[in-house]
Amino acid sequence: MKFNITGRNLNVTDGLRHMVDKKLGKLDKFFKPDTICNVTLSTQRDQQKIEVTIPVKGTVIRAEESSLDMYQSIDLVVDVIERQIRKYRTRIIDRNQSAQAFSESFIEDEAEEDDAEIQIVRTKQFDLKPMTPEEACLQMELVGHSFFVFENGNTGKVNVVYKRKGNTYGLIEPEG
């Protein structure tokens, strides 16, 4: 794997770079050598955060972890990504377009049984009402959900607002 390591509010030292190479290098067994792995190390207040994004054709494997120590965050994120890859291996690899990013040995390994198949247990229908993203956030809080789908009154397109860590909100808009 090829690592693109960047730091935000943090100087990426040789020690951190070596640790990322060593720990995330364990993921080499899953991917081909030319696979790109984007790693962002950052610090916010007393939290040391690592974000790892591995774009493979047709999908993106992503994880982020934070703790009081950057080295611990690196260990945590490796475990999360490895778990994601193993859990979703059949779903990821069954799509032929994304199989080319993975190593042959990983593809040929016996697939572990998925302990949790995706099951849609409830379908809900509702009217999309035109509103601003701020009004949508208020509606989301009123119904007690962590996301809210609405029609953006300014653009006329379907948008989603969602609750983020630290009591902030995110807005998802379609491109174009």
N, C-alpha and C positions, 0 to 999 in steps of 0.2 A: 504494500500500500504506500501511497505517497501522501504525506501529511502537509497540509497548509495550516501552520500554527500562527495565530495572531493574538495579541493581547489588547484588552480594553481596560484602561485605568491601571495597567499593570505592565511591568517590563518583563518580557519572557526571557528568563535566564537560561543558560545552558543546562542547568540542573533540571528545570521544568521541561525543557525541550527533550532532554534525554529520558525523563520519566514518561512523558507522553509517547515517545517512540517505543519505549520498552513495554509499557502497559497496553497501549492500543495496538502495538505490534502483534499481540496475541490474536488479534482479529484477522491476521494474514491468512490463517488456515481457511477462512471463509471466502476470501476475495482473491481476485487475480491481482498480480503485482502492479498493474497500471491503474488500479482503482484509486480515486482521489478521496481523501478524508479531510474535511474542513473542521478545524478545532479552534474554538475561541475561548481564551482564558480571560476572566474578568474578576474584578473585586468590587463589591458594593457594601459599604459600611464594614461590618466584620465578616461578611460572607465571601467565600472564595468559590467562584462558579466556573464550570466548564460546560461548553455546549459542543456537541459532536454531531456533524451532519455528513452522511455518506450518500451522495446521490448515485443511485443505480437506475438504469434505464427503466422507466415506467413507474418508479416509486422513489421515496426518500426514506432512509433509515436515520432517525434523529433521537437524541437523548440529551438531557441536561441535568446536572446535579450540582448541588452547592452544599458546602459545609464550612466549618471554621478553618480547615486546612486544605490547601489546594491538592496536596498529594492524596488525601483521603477522597476528595471530590473526583480525582482521576480514577481511583480504584472503583468508586461507586458507579461511575458512568460506563466503565468497561463491563461491569456485571449487567447493567441494564441493557446495553446494546447486544451483548451476547445472548441474553435471555430473549430479547425481541427477535433476533435472527433465528434462534432455535424454535421459538414458538410459532413464528409465521413462515418458516422455511417452505412448507408446501404451498402456501398461498403466494409467496414471493416467487418461488422458482417455477411454479406451474404456469405462470405467465411467461411464455417463451421469450418475450422481449427483454425481460429483466434477468434471465438466467445467464446471459453472457458475461455479467459482471462477477459472478461467483466462480470459485475454483471448482475444477472437475471433481476433486475428492469430496468436497462439501456436497455437491449435487448428487453424487453417487452414494453417499452415506445413507444408511437406513433412516428414514424419517421417524422422529419421535411422534408418538401420538399426541395430538392436541388435546389438552385436558379441558379446554374451554372453546367449544365451537361457537361461532358467532350466531346468536339467536335473536331475532327481532321478536319481542314478546308483546309489543304494543304499537299500534299505529294511531296517529292522531292527526286530525284534519282541522284546519282553522282558516278564517279569512285573513288575508294579508291587508293590513290597513296602512295607508301612507302616513309616515311620521318621520321625524328627524331622529338621528342616532341618539341624541340626548333623551328624547321621549321614549325611545325603545329601551334605553338603560333603566329608566324609571319603571316602565312596565315590567321589565325583567325582575327588578327588585320587588315589585308588588306581588308577582306570582311566585317568587322564591326560587327561581331557576338560576342556573349558571350560564345560560345563553338564551337568546331571543331572536327569532326570525321575523323580519318585517320588510315592508316595501319602503324604500327610501323615498320620501316625498320630494326631495330635490332632484333625484336622478331617475326615479321610476323603476329602479332595479331592486331585486331581492338582495338584502344584506343580512348579516348576522352580527349581533353584538354579544360579547362574552365577558365574563368576569375573570380577571387575571389575579395573580398573586399580588398582595399588597394593596388590595381594594382599588385596583385600577381596572379599566375596561379596554377591550379590544374591539375593532370593527373589521369585519371581513366583507370585502366588496368584490364583485366579479370584474375581471379585466375587460376593457373595451367598451 
